[in-house]
Amino acid sequence: MSHGRGYHIARYDLGAYNAKGAKDMSQHYSKPERASDPHALPDVEVFHVSAQDFADAGPDTWHAERLTTLEYRPTACEELAGWYWQACFPGCLPDGEPQGPYATEAEAIAAVQEGSED
C-alpha cells in the first residue's frame, strides 16, 4: 500500500489500521524542534488500536502479548484500546514495543515528546 511518499507500508507491519481498514496513524518528531530541520525525518508513529483490533489479534502479535498480561479477562480488550506511540522512521519497521494506551492522540504525542527532553 503506497502512501504517496515513495515508500510502502503493509497492513501487518505497523498494526496501525482499524477494523475497517482505515489508516489511524500519524507521524511526529520526538523532539519538535527537529521539524524545522530539512534533513530530519519524523521518528515516532502514533496510532489508535480499538477493542475490536485486540479481539481480532492473531496469537503471534504484540496485541496478543498485551492481552496475556491482563489474563484475557472479559474487559481486557476495552482496557487496552486507545492511542499508542512507537519509535519508527518512515518506511522502516518499528523500533521497540508500542507504548500506551493513552486516552487521546494528543496525550500519546505529549508523552513521547516529554520523554525525549534532554
Backbone bond lengths (Angstrom), bond angles and torsions (degrees), N, CA, C in turn:
res aa  C-N    CA-C-N  psi(-1)  N-CA   C-N-CA  omega(-1)  CA-C   N-CA-C  phi
1 M - - - 1.445 - - 1.524 107.61 -
2 S 1.284 117.74 121.57 1.456 122.31 -178.72 1.521 109.68 -93.30
3 H 1.306 116.14 142.92 1.454 121.23 179.61 1.518 111.91 -117.06
4 G 1.327 117.07 23.10 1.453 121.45 172.92 1.509 115.84 75.14
5 R 1.309 118.24 8.65 1.462 119.80 -179.87 1.522 111.24 -114.55
6 G 1.332 116.98 13.43 1.444 119.50 178.27 1.509 114.18 84.97
7 Y 1.319 118.70 10.35 1.448 120.94 175.49 1.517 109.00 -135.18
8 H 1.312 114.84 163.76 1.454 120.27 -176.33 1.523 109.62 -118.66
9 I 1.314 115.51 144.05 1.454 121.30 177.04 1.526 107.44 -127.19
10 A 1.307 116.17 123.31 1.460 119.87 176.09 1.523 108.74 -88.49
11 R 1.302 116.57 149.04 1.457 121.94 -176.46 1.527 112.35 -52.59
12 Y 1.313 118.16 -42.96 1.460 121.61 -175.82 1.522 113.29 -78.39
13 D 1.315 119.02 -13.93 1.460 120.45 -177.59 1.524 112.47 -65.37
14 L 1.317 117.09 -42.19 1.454 120.01 -170.49 1.517 114.35 -114.13
15 G 1.300 117.90 -14.83 1.451 119.48 -176.34 1.510 111.18 61.23
16 A 1.309 117.37 29.13 1.454 121.53 -170.99 1.522 112.77 -108.27
17 Y 1.300 116.47 28.67 1.454 120.65 178.74 1.509 108.22 -121.84
18 N 1.312 116.95 140.03 1.453 118.90 179.06 1.517 110.37 -79.62
19 A 1.323 116.76 179.06 1.465 121.45 -174.96 1.525 112.26 -61.00
20 K 1.326 117.83 -23.50 1.454 121.18 179.65 1.527 111.96 -90.22
21 G 1.317 117.90 1.81 1.457 121.52 179.05 1.520 113.82 84.87
22 A 1.325 117.92 6.36 1.463 121.21 179.33 1.527 109.90 -79.91
23 K 1.294 115.87 145.16 1.456 121.30 -179.36 1.527 109.43 -78.67
24 D 1.331 116.30 120.99 1.456 123.03 178.70 1.524 109.56 -121.18
25 M 1.323 117.15 56.94 1.457 120.45 -175.92 1.521 109.25 -139.17
26 S 1.314 115.61 143.50 1.455 120.22 173.31 1.524 108.04 -134.28
27 Q 1.317 116.24 154.04 1.456 121.29 -179.66 1.522 109.23 -110.16
28 H 1.342 115.03 141.54 1.461 121.16 -175.49 1.517 110.08 -142.99
29 Y 1.310 114.85 167.55 1.459 122.34 174.37 1.525 108.31 -96.39
30 S 1.315 116.97 132.38 1.460 119.16 176.47 1.530 109.87 -66.57
31 K 1.308 116.10 -28.49 1.468 121.80 174.63 1.526 106.55 -118.25
32 P 1.331 117.73 103.03 1.465 121.37 -173.76 1.529 114.54 -53.71
33 E 1.321 117.66 -29.39 1.466 119.95 -179.05 1.529 112.05 -65.23
34 R 1.336 118.09 -17.98 1.465 121.40 178.77 1.525 112.08 -74.16
35 A 1.332 117.61 -15.51 1.465 120.96 -177.81 1.530 111.82 -61.13
36 S 1.317 117.56 -28.31 1.465 120.61 -179.10 1.530 112.82 -83.42
37 D 1.326 117.43 -9.15 1.461 121.92 178.30 1.534 108.72 -79.79
38 P 1.333 118.70 116.68 1.462 120.36 -176.66 1.535 113.45 -65.83
39 H 1.318 117.52 -12.96 1.462 121.02 -178.77 1.527 112.52 -101.72
40 A 1.313 117.61 -3.37 1.463 121.20 -177.88 1.526 110.59 -91.44
41 L 1.306 115.15 145.79 1.459 121.51 175.44 1.525 109.58 -112.46
42 P 1.315 117.42 152.40 1.465 118.71 172.89 1.527 108.78 -58.63
43 D 1.324 117.04 141.97 1.459 119.88 -175.95 1.526 113.49 -121.44
44 V 1.334 116.45 11.33 1.458 121.23 -179.28 1.520 108.89 -139.31
45 E 1.323 115.69 138.63 1.455 121.02 172.56 1.518 108.21 -112.71
46 V 1.311 116.39 137.11 1.455 122.87 177.55 1.523 106.47 -117.82
47 F 1.312 116.22 130.86 1.464 119.71 -175.86 1.520 111.22 -147.88
48 H 1.323 114.49 159.27 1.459 121.76 -179.98 1.520 109.45 -104.40
49 V 1.328 115.83 138.51 1.460 122.25 174.56 1.524 106.70 -125.07
50 S 1.321 116.09 122.56 1.464 120.99 -177.89 1.530 111.31 -84.60
51 A 1.305 115.87 166.44 1.459 121.11 175.17 1.524 109.54 -59.85
52 Q 1.328 117.02 -37.64 1.466 120.57 179.06 1.523 111.38 -65.43
53 D 1.338 117.68 -37.01 1.466 120.84 176.57 1.524 110.60 -59.65
54 F 1.336 116.12 -41.79 1.468 119.11 177.61 1.521 110.73 -66.79
55 A 1.325 117.28 -41.50 1.465 120.93 -179.88 1.527 111.81 -62.61
56 D 1.334 116.84 -34.24 1.464 121.92 -177.93 1.527 113.95 -89.17
57 A 1.316 117.85 -1.00 1.467 121.51 -173.84 1.518 112.03 -64.26
58 G 1.317 114.41 141.36 1.457 120.71 175.87 1.520 110.58 -74.17
59 P 1.331 117.54 166.83 1.471 121.34 -174.90 1.526 114.35 -68.88
60 D 1.319 118.99 -22.21 1.464 121.30 -175.99 1.521 112.13 -108.21
61 T 1.311 117.35 38.91 1.461 121.97 -178.87 1.522 110.13 -118.42
62 W 1.316 115.70 162.78 1.467 119.05 176.94 1.520 110.05 -65.03
63 H 1.325 116.81 -27.93 1.465 120.53 177.60 1.531 109.73 -59.84
64 A 1.318 115.64 -47.39 1.471 120.56 -179.21 1.523 110.88 -63.90
65 E 1.325 116.85 -37.66 1.468 119.66 177.59 1.525 110.91 -61.47
66 R 1.332 116.73 -42.21 1.457 120.22 177.85 1.525 111.63 -63.73
67 L 1.330 115.99 -39.51 1.466 119.86 179.40 1.526 111.27 -62.95
68 T 1.322 117.73 -36.44 1.466 119.38 -179.72 1.518 110.98 -67.00
69 T 1.329 117.98 -29.48 1.469 119.18 177.86 1.524 111.19 -67.68
70 L 1.328 117.02 -22.98 1.467 121.27 177.14 1.525 111.06 -102.30
71 E 1.327 116.14 12.99 1.460 123.55 175.93 1.522 112.58 53.72
72 Y 1.301 116.37 33.35 1.467 122.50 176.59 1.529 113.12 50.83
73 R 1.313 117.53 32.77 1.470 117.93 178.70 1.525 109.28 -66.18
74 P 1.320 118.12 159.00 1.469 121.40 -172.90 1.520 115.14 -54.61
75 T 1.315 117.65 -30.14 1.465 120.09 -178.02 1.531 113.09 -95.85
76 A 1.319 117.67 5.50 1.470 120.99 -174.13 1.519 112.53 -58.29
77 C 1.326 117.66 -45.00 1.467 120.05 -177.63 1.520 111.13 -62.21
78 E 1.330 116.66 -40.92 1.465 120.07 178.82 1.528 111.48 -68.40
79 E 1.326 117.23 -35.98 1.465 121.27 179.62 1.525 111.65 -67.42
80 L 1.313 116.95 -32.48 1.464 121.11 -177.32 1.527 113.63 -89.20
81 A 1.317 117.57 -15.62 1.462 120.63 -179.95 1.522 110.11 -64.98
82 G 1.313 116.08 142.74 1.465 120.54 177.82 1.513 111.41 150.61
83 W 1.325 114.81 -161.82 1.460 122.70 -177.55 1.516 109.77 -96.58
84 Y 1.321 115.81 138.94 1.458 123.59 179.73 1.526 109.42 -128.50
85 W 1.326 116.31 156.84 1.459 120.41 170.36 1.519 107.88 -125.34
86 Q 1.326 114.64 154.44 1.449 121.01 179.97 1.519 109.10 -151.35
87 A 1.312 116.06 136.11 1.460 120.08 177.00 1.518 108.95 -66.93
88 C 1.332 115.78 127.33 1.460 119.69 -178.72 1.520 110.09 -172.02
89 F 1.319 116.40 129.33 1.457 120.83 173.63 1.522 109.13 -86.16
90 P 1.332 117.77 152.00 1.472 120.38 179.19 1.521 111.39 -54.19
91 G 1.315 116.05 132.61 1.444 121.45 177.55 1.511 115.42 79.97
92 C 1.312 116.99 1.88 1.466 121.17 -179.47 1.525 110.34 -113.77
93 L 1.317 115.02 160.74 1.453 119.34 174.17 1.523 108.90 -72.31
94 P 1.315 117.31 150.90 1.471 120.79 179.61 1.520 112.27 -60.21
95 D 1.326 115.45 151.14 1.452 122.92 178.08 1.524 107.94 -110.55
96 G 1.306 117.27 103.25 1.457 120.94 179.82 1.519 112.32 96.07
97 E 1.311 114.71 179.06 1.463 122.07 -177.42 1.528 111.36 -85.55
98 P 1.316 116.73 150.06 1.468 120.02 174.82 1.526 110.47 -61.43
99 Q 1.312 116.39 142.73 1.465 122.89 179.38 1.518 109.27 -109.50
100 G 1.298 117.54 129.83 1.457 121.61 -179.37 1.504 109.71 152.68
101 P 1.270 118.17 -168.26 1.461 128.22 10.63 1.524 112.65 -88.09
102 Y 1.315 114.60 157.19 1.463 123.97 173.45 1.526 107.43 -120.20
103 A 1.314 116.64 153.02 1.466 121.26 -176.25 1.524 112.53 -68.99
104 T 1.331 116.97 -32.93 1.463 120.31 -177.72 1.523 110.21 -135.69
105 E 1.315 114.99 162.08 1.455 120.37 175.79 1.529 110.22 -61.50
106 A 1.322 117.04 -40.70 1.467 121.44 -179.83 1.528 111.43 -61.13
107 E 1.333 117.83 -38.45 1.466 120.86 178.42 1.531 110.84 -66.11
108 A 1.326 117.34 -39.20 1.464 120.44 178.71 1.530 110.66 -65.33
109 I 1.323 116.59 -43.33 1.472 120.89 178.71 1.521 110.09 -63.03
110 A 1.329 116.88 -45.62 1.469 120.95 179.37 1.528 110.82 -60.96
111 A 1.317 117.62 -39.30 1.469 120.89 -178.77 1.521 111.43 -63.11
112 V 1.318 117.69 -44.31 1.455 119.57 -179.09 1.526 110.82 -71.31
113 Q 1.314 117.91 -37.29 1.461 119.93 -179.57 1.521 111.78 -72.62
114 E 1.301 118.34 -35.37 1.465 120.72 176.08 1.528 110.79 -68.22
115 G 1.331 116.95 -35.40 1.454 121.26 -179.38 1.507 113.67 -73.64
116 S 1.335 118.42 -12.79 1.462 120.52 -177.38 1.522 113.13 -102.02
117 E 1.325 117.13 5.29 1.464 119.44 179.95 1.512 110.22 -68.65
118 D 1.306 115.25 141.18 1.493 120.10 179.69 1.495 111.25 -87.37
